[in-house]
Amino acid sequence: MREPIRAALAAALVISAAGCAPSSVYLSKNYSRAGKVALLPLANNTNDLDGPPFIRKLLMEGLNARGFRVLAPDTVDAQLKAQGFTDGGQLRAATPQQLAQWTGADLLFYPVLDRFDYINVGYYWQRRVTVSGRLLSAQSGEKLWAAERSHSTRWLVTDKQEAEQQFAVQTAAKALEKMTHAPLQAESRIAVNELLNTLPAR
């Protein structure tokens, strides 16, 4: 079953498209990537529980590949948990200075998962991911960078037999991705990559 699913998804990516026009990127004149970065837990604005840890893993890999000095997320999470914070959405109650004290970070990366969904109605299906991020100075609290990026894959068919086949394939693909805790893989990787590509190289 897995090979037909992968083949169908690969074909779908041929017509993959950005979910919306790229939003503007905020960049402070004081932007700096120097120092240790705390990649904070995601604020999750979706109903999906597998999305946030998977997106955070991709963000970690992407930031490391771009030369950022990222603190180990497990260590950051343990330090936040000791202060009573277990979810990214709770971090609004803490100041950047407090987060710096608890984690030892010089920079704070606040990620948000805004959309993470499947639509499958037979004749039409869509896979969509929207992720945003902010980079703050841990000492001053100044916003140094902020951006949002989306990516979606869509397919529309008019033939009833093909619609039935696509419904079955996409349902199986969703189940497989949920089972492996790596949902919306292609869309997630593209959205995260496009988001991090808005960070200055230096």
Secondary structure, 3 states (H helix, E strand, C coil): CHHHHHHHHHHHHHHCECCCCCCCCEECCCCCCCCEEEECCCEECCCCCCHHHHHHHHHHHHHHHCCCEECCHHHHHHHHHCCCCCCHHHHHHCCHHHHHHHHCCCEEEEEEEEEEEEEECCCEEEEEEEEEEEEEECCCCCEEEEEEEEEEEEEECCCHHHHHHHHHHHHHHHHHHHHCCCCCHHHHHHHHHHHHCCCCCC
